[in-house]
Amino acid sequence: MTTQLFGAPIRRKEDPRLVTGGGRYLDDLGHDALAAAFVRSPHAHARIVDVDASDAVDVEGVVGIYVHDDLPGRVGEPLPLLIPHPTLTHGRTGYALARDEVNHVGEPVVMVVATDRYVAEDACQRIRVSYEPLPVVVGIEAARDGDLLVHDDVPGNVAAHMLQEVGDVAAAMAAAPRTLTLELDIERSACTPMEGKGVYARWDHERGELRMYSSTQTSTGVRAAVAAKLDLPLAKVECIAPDVGGGFGVKIMHPWPEEVLVPWAARLLDRPVKWVEDRREHFIGSAHERGQLQTVTVGFDDEGRVLALDVKFWHDNGAYTPYGIIVPIITSTQLLGPYKPGAYRCEFWSLYTNTVLVTPYRGAGRPQGCFAMERTMDAIADELGLDRTEVRSRNFILPSEMPYDHGLLFQDGRPLKYDSGDFPASLAKLKDLVGWDDFADYRARAEAAGRKVGLGIGCYVEGTGVGPYEGGHIQIETSGRVNVATGLTSQGQGHETVFAQIVAEELGVRMEDVHVTTGDTRRMPYAVGTFASRAAVMSGSAIALAARNVRAKALRIAADALEVSPDDLEIVEGTVRVKGAPATSMSLGTVSVLSNPLRYAFDDAAKAATQFAGTFDPDKPPVADDEEPGLEGRDFYSPTQATFANGMHAAVVETDPVTAEIRILRYCVIHDCGTMINPMIVEGQVHGGVAQGVGGALYERMAYDESGQLLNASFMDFLMPYASEVPTIETDHLETPSPLNPLGIKGAGEAGCIPVSAVIASAIEDAEGFPITRMPISPNDLWELRRRHAAGEVPSLHRLSSTSSKEPTA
Amino acid sequence: MTDATTGAETLHDVTVTVNGVRRSAAVPARRLLSDFLRHDLELTGTHVGCEHGVCGACTVLVDGAPMRSCLMFAVTAQDHEVTTVEGLCSAPDARVAPTGESMNPVQQAFAECHGLQCGFCTPGFLTTVTAYLEENPSPTSEQAREAISGNLCRCTGYQNIVKSVLRAADIRTERAAEELS
């Protein structure tokens, strides 16, 4: 019998290839290609006065040097604004090469194409660009002040101003027995995948066709954008995402300037051209995320039930808004987490600054929203002297209230309506895992030994699997090989494995016979991309539907050949057989042969499908009217709304009483992404997300000076966690299947990182006894907070005024 | 160096024993070992993640010791022995997996323990851990974590990499026992 594949921790199909040096990432391709390099702006805000390339043109090996004036037609027009929104009244995008003005350090100004990258960079160093510096806007406060402008024609630096309100917040707040206001601050971090971006393009002069490879999260998106920019028919452009060395969001943004310029140069020069981003370029020429200032006012009753929630926040969108305002929209909606907020009002301003642009980074606005909500929950608990989990429980949406409609519009323009989840059950599991109720004893023992420890918690809900759609195509060859294609791309999520598990289970074939291709527009031209924890939900569902179509077709053909009813057939390990009489059978390979009537025999298998090979009904056409040749099928999955995953984390931290060093002693995760296709892979996703969250909570920040220079644009200075910084992560799962899709799955990709800053802040606050309102937090920051607390500038938590060593339990 | 008058670069013949095979190419003095391996020899298994020696993705073994190939010039590897991830497959204790690839115990362990996701940093971990286990064949969990703490991974949170190191140590022992029996 076929062993259960769906839901099993199957080893990854990708790994034997990837551990033996067989991966093919962008820079592993095109050894014959010319290399592109860029002169990038050293100024955060300046007018370009002159570009003098006279010393560079004679460098041996230089093939071309280009500035904005050299870019014809649409190539020279502004880059597209990918996601327009009615409130994005002042959307601005840059040019592939800067025209007249630069708005952040790192903006590309000149492109050099040469025989290799060394030579291209030699030439870049010999190009002199003169700038007239302009006033620089760095930081949210400066942008909000609006005294200085990033874009002359954008008053107050406000790209977008958006307000959503459910219920009458003013009235509910006025009626609330108690209110609190919190001022919160989250700094920038960035995806920093180990492989930066990269583009490689080949122009086929004879056919007038472009093939390009990009280290992207959306090959269909890049293809469409490049075809439009280069005025090429879509049919003449193909885009392939090869192995991609991590994405985490930054590679869903497209087209990057280089994705337009490299194919353009390849066509112009009729030579293959490649550009591979170096690490410094990635820091200053890609995208960051997270930076927000938040003001939260909450009204609640004496039991800690939230009656009114009024949130204002200011979001730093960097120099341009090519990806629209998806990130702040997500913050404003996903902030609510697993809670009923009573009346809710959220207003945000998305602001320009002269810094690298801001596009989604794993979590995409949710970590900031979760930080706001969870800091608020802790503040309510402290105000009332209640256990922090008790306050959360009293505000939970209950399973009996699902589906729960918040009355808000989500990032996909559709209702924010939770489909599933059991928050009380998740919390119970978390308390059990971390030993919540025993912590007071642990703390007492630690304090007796002169140690400071704290316990923190954070809960979140994550809308995953947003539309519009994904597709799956499955074709079974006469050898029995099963080819599966979906259009979205892979950056390490194990799609080759999990999609094969779905197909193997649905079709009844062996894992080793299933071969999955992702991100290749030649194999599946209709796709959206990999973001918003959507691949398993969207492509997984589409592939399952396609597999069901193929299975039905296989059974029809086999039933005809075996002269039985399709209902009497089953497929086991690639063989179609009669239930209870397995000797009456044929392989799926043979069914594939029969599905495609042939005139010519090219091998023994094909012989069986030729016109003189057997008996047939002369009154029927070789291919029935309502059938197509070939044992293949295709289907698409397009849901009416997102499906909502959730999770709850807790951490125990220790802070050094002298040095203020912060150590995470334990990190516990309860995660609910519905039915799991492969628990090993889900767990890996959670691990990676938590590690990024730890980086964002304790180490990673983008250190801009007031002139807009990024001071830590290297892995030496930007402190990405090593193994020594990431604690052991303890996980447990709750599976509440989604009712929305055929497999009951919810997304898992981003979950791990969402609550980490909230959890760590909660734990440090618990250890220290004063509020933590700003993340990330370094030992320096904590030391300074202690000093200010001692000086009476930072208030103590209320619980300290009663007992210092007991976590009240309700 | 670039000659200021002609623009032409002086080329040097470099011969390195890579994965047991003598390989030669004429390259400029500034050619990084990482680029030499990847672009001159087309051994693309070695990856470059930061170009400044911090991430460890480009780690190869030079005469058996882990080195960051982005911090070494190709000319300085002259007459040395370099092992890349491609060469780990032909280690004496490598075995052919059911999928057809030959893997040394560390490669096998990473595949078993989900020790990689995107796979970009992985070659640097594999070479580092291979050399580490030669020195410390049976590390504790703490030691395993310490051993990999000079390499960056953005996908895994290191949990399963630590597991992989411990599992690799077990596989080495198993294979050594097989050799004896």
Chai-1 contact restraints between the chains, C-beta under 6 A:
chainA,res_idxA,chainB,res_idxB,connection_type,confidence,min_distance_angstrom,max_distance_angstrom,comment,restraint_id
A,D15,B,A111,contact,1.0,0.0,6.0,A-B,restraint_1
A,P16,B,A97,contact,1.0,0.0,6.0,A-B,restraint_2
A,P16,B,T99,contact,1.0,0.0,6.0,A-B,restraint_3
A,P16,B,E101,contact,1.0,0.0,6.0,A-B,restraint_4
A,P16,B,A111,contact,1.0,0.0,6.0,A-B,restraint_5
A,L18,B,G119,contact,1.0,0.0,6.0,A-B,restraint_6
A,V19,B,Q107,contact,1.0,0.0,6.0,A-B,restraint_7
A,V19,B,F110,contact,1.0,0.0,6.0,A-B,restraint_8
A,V19,B,A111,contact,1.0,0.0,6.0,A-B,restraint_9
A,T20,B,C89,contact,1.0,0.0,6.0,A-B,restraint_10
A,T20,B,E101,contact,1.0,0.0,6.0,A-B,restraint_11
A,G21,B,G45,contact,1.0,0.0,6.0,A-B,restraint_12
A,G21,B,V85,contact,1.0,0.0,6.0,A-B,restraint_13
A,G21,B,E86,contact,1.0,0.0,6.0,A-B,restraint_14
A,G23,B,G119,contact,1.0,0.0,6.0,A-B,restraint_15
A,D28,B,T44,contact,1.0,0.0,6.0,A-B,restraint_16
A,H31,B,E42,contact,1.0,0.0,6.0,A-B,restraint_17
A,V59,B,G7,contact,1.0,0.0,6.0,A-B,restraint_18
A,E60,B,G7,contact,1.0,0.0,6.0,A-B,restraint_19
A,E60,B,A8,contact,1.0,0.0,6.0,A-B,restraint_20
A,P193,B,R154,contact,1.0,0.0,6.0,A-B,restraint_21
A,M194,B,G49,contact,1.0,0.0,6.0,A-B,restraint_22
A,M194,B,A57,contact,1.0,0.0,6.0,A-B,restraint_23
A,M194,B,F120,contact,1.0,0.0,6.0,A-B,restraint_24
A,M194,B,C121,contact,1.0,0.0,6.0,A-B,restraint_25
A,M194,B,R154,contact,1.0,0.0,6.0,A-B,restraint_26
A,E195,B,F120,contact,1.0,0.0,6.0,A-B,restraint_27
A,G245,B,C118,contact,1.0,0.0,6.0,A-B,restraint_28
A,G245,B,F120,contact,1.0,0.0,6.0,A-B,restraint_29
A,G246,B,C118,contact,1.0,0.0,6.0,A-B,restraint_30
A,G246,B,R154,contact,1.0,0.0,6.0,A-B,restraint_31
A,G246,B,C155,contact,1.0,0.0,6.0,A-B,restraint_32
A,D278,B,E51,contact,1.0,0.0,6.0,A-B,restraint_33
A,R279,B,C50,contact,1.0,0.0,6.0,A-B,restraint_34
A,R279,B,E51,contact,1.0,0.0,6.0,A-B,restraint_35
A,Q491,B,C118,contact,1.0,0.0,6.0,A-B,restraint_36
A,G492,B,Q117,contact,1.0,0.0,6.0,A-B,restraint_37
A,G492,B,C118,contact,1.0,0.0,6.0,A-B,restraint_38
A,G492,B,C155,contact,1.0,0.0,6.0,A-B,restraint_39
A,M680,B,H114,contact,1.0,0.0,6.0,A-B,restraint_40
A,G684,B,H114,contact,1.0,0.0,6.0,A-B,restraint_41
A,H687,B,T156,contact,1.0,0.0,6.0,A-B,restraint_42
A,H687,B,G157,contact,1.0,0.0,6.0,A-B,restraint_43
A,H687,B,Q159,contact,1.0,0.0,6.0,A-B,restraint_44
A,G688,B,C155,contact,1.0,0.0,6.0,A-B,restraint_45
A,G688,B,T156,contact,1.0,0.0,6.0,A-B,restraint_46
A,G688,B,G157,contact,1.0,0.0,6.0,A-B,restraint_47
A,V690,B,G157,contact,1.0,0.0,6.0,A-B,restraint_48
A,A691,B,G157,contact,1.0,0.0,6.0,A-B,restraint_49
A,F715,B,C50,contact,1.0,0.0,6.0,A-B,restraint_50
A,F715,B,V54,contact,1.0,0.0,6.0,A-B,restraint_51
A,F715,B,C55,contact,1.0,0.0,6.0,A-B,restraint_52
A,M716,B,V54,contact,1.0,0.0,6.0,A-B,restraint_53
A,M720,B,L152,contact,1.0,0.0,6.0,A-B,restraint_54
A,Y722,B,S149,contact,1.0,0.0,6.0,A-B,restraint_55
A,A723,B,R145,contact,1.0,0.0,6.0,A-B,restraint_56
A,A723,B,I148,contact,1.0,0.0,6.0,A-B,restraint_57
A,A723,B,S149,contact,1.0,0.0,6.0,A-B,restraint_58
A,A723,B,Y158,contact,1.0,0.0,6.0,A-B,restraint_59
A,S724,B,S149,contact,1.0,0.0,6.0,A-B,restraint_60
A,V726,B,G157,contact,1.0,0.0,6.0,A-B,restraint_61
A,V726,B,Y158,contact,1.0,0.0,6.0,A-B,restraint_62
A,I729,B,Q159,contact,1.0,0.0,6.0,A-B,restraint_63
